[in-house]
Amino acid sequence: MRIALTGSTGKLGAVVLRELRDHGHDVVAFDVVGARAPGFVQIDLTDYGQVADALAGVDRSAPFDAVVHLAAVPAPGLRTDVATFHNNMAATFNVFWAAVRLGIRRVVYASSETVLGLPFDVPPPYIPVDEEYAPRPESVYSIVKTLEEQLARELVRWHPDLSITGLRFSNVMVPEDYAEFPSFDGDALMRKWNLWGYIDARDGAQAIEKALENAPAGFEPYIIAAADTVMSRPNGELIAEVFPDTPVTREVSAHETLLGIDKARRLLGYDPQHSWRDHVE
């Protein structure tokens, strides 16, 4: 598959680029920064002209089969709220709109776990959380992610053959991050902000590839997280301490993720393979 990948130099994007290429895909990498290299194109995604030109084909290249859009200010608080809104909303609209105009009918992009109500200062409606309740944005960053999902819904309504998949990624981690994880056990509140969740970047790449292969026409959001939590302490203890009044809708095992990934498993074939526990003694 010939794929345009935005955000290719980011923490997740760099791993996605490597994994997709290793699996035989022809990937052209786009980002605002990056080292000069074959298959990398520097681009300002807030400039629609650049986006449309790039997705139409760079240097007489073949057309793209799909777009993977990961580029963004990646979290709240890194830039001003206004700058975050303007950058992320414009970039995503430009990518979606250019894909539609150019006839690219498969788009996979990074939504965010933040739409679930992070940092859960207001407790979630139930645990494990899933995609069944309406977004609860609690930051400007998350408002943009919510608006992006609504934009996707309207575009696929206009274009019934269009497939847009929103992957609500948890906090992205790489193996170098895992040495810190045992320290989280000392304070249950330290990581309660996302129900003690995370996603190994390699499993994030797997989710993207599964969506490219299996997502049908239309729009669907999917929570993408590791199969376990960041904690050695059991879920029952954590929930009782931090969310004592929140309903637990089903039995959960001691370290099972509380960011429900059942939908992604069932509909995309997502099957996370990596755990921090494999890297820390």
C-alpha positions, 0 to 999 in steps of 0.5 A: 500500500502506498501511504502518506504519513504525517507526523513521521518524526514524532514519538509514535510517528517514527515507530509507525514509519519503521514498522509500516516500511518493514511490513512492505508498505511504500511510505512517504513521510511528512513533517514540519521538521526532520532530517533530509532523507529519501522518502521524507518531505518537509511540510507545513500542514496548516497550509492547505496548498502544501497539503493538497500538493503533497497528497497529489503526489510529490515529484511526479510520484504515484498516487496515495492509497491511504493517509495516516495523519499523526501530526499535531501539537501532541498534548495539552500545555505544550503551546498556548491554547489558541496556538494548539487549537489553530494548529491542530484543527487546521492541519487535520481539516487540511489533511481530511479535505485534501484526501477527499478532494483527491479521491483518497478514500482511506484515512487513519488518524490519531484521535486521543484518549483525552476525549474520554474525560481525562484527567478524570477529575470528574470521574468517568461514568463507568469503568472500564471506559469505552467508546459508547459514551459521548466525548467529554473534552476537558482541555482545548487540545481535547476539544479539537480531538472531539471536533475532529471526530465530528468532522470525520462523521460529517465527511463520511456522511457526504462521501459514503465510500470514504473510510476514516478511522479515529484511533484514540491512542493512550499515552505513547511509550517506548521501551526506554520509558519503562524503567520509570514505571515501578515508581508509579506504585507509590502514589495511585493518583500519579497516573489516575489521569488516564486510568493508569493506561499507556500504549507501546508505540509498536502496538500503536503501529499495529493498530494503524496497520490493522485499521488500514487493512480492515476498517470499513467505509464510514467513521469509527473511533477506537480506544487503543491501549496496551492490554495492561496498566502501568501499575503493579498494584491491582485494579481493585485496590486502585479503583477502591482508592481513587474512584470508589463511587464509579460503577465497575461494569464487569469483572476486570483482572488485576492488571487488565487495561481499564481503557476498554480495547474490546471494540478494536480487538473485535472490529480491527483485529487489534491484538497488543503484543507489548508490555512494560512488564517484559522490560522491567525485572 
